[in-house]
Amino acid sequence: MSNTAIETAAPDYTTIKTKQNAAWSSGDYAIVGTTLQIVGENLAEALDVRSDQKVLDVAAGNGNFTLAAARRWAKVTSTDYVEGLLARSEECADAERLDVAYQVADAEDLPFAEATYDTVASTFGVMFTPNQEKAASEMLRVCSSGGKIGLANWTPNGFIGSLFKVIGRYVPPPAGVRSPALWGTSAHIEALFGEGVQDIRIVEKTFAFRYRSPAHWLNIFRDYYGPVHKAYAALDADKQEALSQDLIGLIDSCNVAKDGTMVVPADYIEVVLTRW
């Protein structure tokens, strides 16, 4: 018997990203994403975004941080690898007469020169990249010396972290890919960015998901939130019903509303890093 250690094959990031792109392209994430706008506004304040700054939003989705920074007269470039999400953000920017540059880009391979931006940020976006070290290194690379990197990341044990654990019981994640919720821990942020920054500030925060009822939330996420939408599509009718029951059970365990509506606190961390 050979004593040679069996090496674990590296994840096929290209295939994984192709499937992720399909998931986030399905449904209509902007219907969910627009409810998170306050997170982008709060992050822009925490980063002290100024009018003379060049700002990059990475994995911007429907552009919560993009719009917040543009409202502060910053020179904003908004990126995502899902073109349809950028289009929804651009609709909002046009409606508000905001000047934003939009560009399709992979968070793990940003098409910008080193030290191009004063502020680099992502709200609930870059945390879903499969190659986490590469995404973090790209954010560091394009941020200027003394500039800031801002993040809003769901925590492992909060509502969204628990949501993905429930989904994972029905549709397991790709082999070898770590949980995106790791980005919601101080230890992981320090491991990803620590050597490249001179200061790390992490604040625990809560966002409240407010819907007409738990059933309303389930309908919205099932129809429009890509990962949930794709999970249902992968299951037969019986397993779809079981998943629905488990998700309603999760909401019921977290819901602080007593009037039939849904108010579920969801923990996340707000991160501000200062580049060397």
Secondary structure, DSSP 8 states (H G I E B T S, - for coil): ------------HHHHHHHHHHHHHSS-HHHHHGGGHHHHHHHHHHTT--TT-EEEESS-TTTHHHHHHHHTT-EEEEEES-HHHHHHHHHHHHHTT--EEEEE-BTTB--S-TT-EEEEEEESSGGG-SSHHHHHHHHHHHEEEEEEEEEEEE-TTSHHHHHHHHHHHHS---TT---GGGGGSHHHHHHHHGGGEEEEEEEEEEEEEEES-HHHHHHHHHHH-HHHHHHHHTS-HHHHHHHHHHHHHHHHHH----SSSEEEEEEEEEEEEEE-
